[in-house]
Amino acid sequence: MNLRLSILLVAILLLFGGAFLMFRIFGPNERPPEEPWLYRIGEDTIEHIEVSTEGQTVVYDRPPGGNRWYIEGERNIPVFQEKWSGTPLLLSGPRVNRDLAQTIQDPASYGLEPPISVVKVTDRGGQSFEFHMGGTTPDENNTYARLVGHPTLFTVPTIWAQVINRLATQPPYLRLFQLEDNPLVYVEVTSQDQTLAYGKIGAEESDWVLIGPEEVEPTETPVLADVWGDLPTVLNGPRVNDILADSFKNPEDYGLEPPQTTIRLGMAAGADVEFYLGDTTPDGEHRYVSVKDKTDLYAMPNQMADRFDALVTNPPVLPEDKPEPGPG
């Protein structure tokens, strides 16, 4: 590149740089207006959330001074934090996409009379907001909404509305863990000095077999589909009713060292998860449960724990195919 061309390029850069700087200094400073809020409330001050849709209503509460949220019911159950995380933030200040009308002339035409969804949010000071969500816009990207006590018609992102509605249709009940995007292919249960293993051999949920011990004679005995049922789905995220301790010691005090039952799950990607069932809790309705390499102590309903134990004590196969009791 010769000197004359280099000088020309530098001059052009200086010219455009100067023009850009002048535009930044003297040009218009207007910015597009921020999208309005449906309402604003402090995320950390929210203590009550109620969501109703599709004939289902679920209420969430955070006790005064506490950090843990609970799902109200006959027995209040903690939320599963992995699914709940971020929910108070989502409800602390929903942004609206559009302000469509200052007065709603025909709320029924927007699915707002009666509303498809009703959401109530209350903070610790008693301040409460209630908003309704209706149908979707023609492009289905947004959902009609209104704040109770205000006449304005808004739209909110449909994806946001779906997340909020799932609080009623799919409550995040407490679980030991949740296996995501990694299909379960192996289940091994050890109880009463006996170990039985099950493997998945096909694409269908019922394509599971009881695997015979290789040292005796490798066998694959199909499970009874009506007894096996939704067990793989249950094991993908075993439900528990309470967290009894965030960090417990002396597992032998809970029948967890050694455990009464050990369940090991193998996934298609090669990872595995192991959890343990211990003694019955003082209320007689639960078993102590812990997960390998975790410090939390949980309470699992007896009905579910018994179902896992039965994989050894009463395998879901034909009577003539049941293995003889023996050491694991």
QUIKACOR-V596487 format. One record per helix or strand. SS is the DSSP state (a for helix, b for strand). FROM is the first residue (numbers start at 1). LEN is the number of residues. If there is no record, write none. Layout:
SS,FROM,LEN / SS,FROM,LEN
This chain:
a,3,24 / b,37,1 / a,43,3 / b,46,8 / b,56,7 / b,69,3 / b,77,3 / a,81,4 / a,87,6 / b,95,1 / b,98,4 / a,107,4 / b,112,1 / b,115,1 / b,117,7 / b,128,9 / b,142,6 / b,153,5 / a,158,12 / b,173,1 / b,175,1 / b,184,8 / b,194,7 / b,208,4 / b,220,3 / a,225,4 / a,231,6 / b,239,1 / b,242,4 / a,251,4 / b,256,1 / b,259,1 / b,261,7 / b,272,9 / b,286,6 / b,297,5 / a,302,12 / a,319,3
